[in-house]
């Protein structure tokens, strides 16, 4: 019998690599691959390679490229999903570029462009118990990023500038953030911030087990150093972890108070700490939300899709997602002002 199912391609552009995948309508990845970004290379060369790589991964999935219904691209940037333009991707050096138009030079197919964290949030918000709910997804890594899916749509703000959960102020006049402001949530609750906090404590506590965890080398401190030592009973490491979790909790509690999501999902490498992180995080966030005695803290859970969330979410941009009736994808966004894709749906 002829296979009439639809297939969708997702591209997740990261700071160091670009990941590609093909999904069916069930949102399961059929094949995936990745390549280094090489951000020093010209934009048009990178995009041409991307088009070739998507066709190659389609072949890996046993599909002729003609079977692919659309290509969704997640970019670490402020993007305009209506035009498919990349406004500014600071770690790629991309500024005001027509990503959709460039891609279509190599493959004339409906193309959707979205912020990468929003793609991941969209994918996580459709999985398991999160499906159909208003969901806040926080990804904790180098930064403190995330997305908010409300009423089946990615929350974009009034001018499509998006949602920057890491860049509201947590400490007035505090640590300098990568964005140029001081005291942002990201400057205290990202893994980069945890690494700084770990090193500071290690310098003050030469007897800490954390020194052994990183081979006595401050340069080798990572997001696991303090957690690993804390689990072994190290007092100084416990202090680092406790304070760090308070920062994360404060950032999340602010967002819960503002948006009242029905579920909070934590992704990024740090979520691998599981309940060791999530248990105290739940308690601390619960104590910090507005009217905590009346309004309950929504369930706070670990992300389910891991590193695949970005690819799947990008592919989802071209689908009419079941459970997201208002988030239905429209036409390709460079094909004459099509409807906003998965992010917004028909306007
Ligand atoms: Zn900031």
Boltz pocket constraint, residues with backbone or C-beta under 6 A from the ligand:
constraints:
  - pocket:
      binder: B
      contacts: [[A, 166], [A, 167], [A, 168], [A, 177], [A, 178], [A, 179], [A, 180], [A, 181], [A, 184], [A, 185], [A, 186], [A, 187]]
      max_distance: 6.0
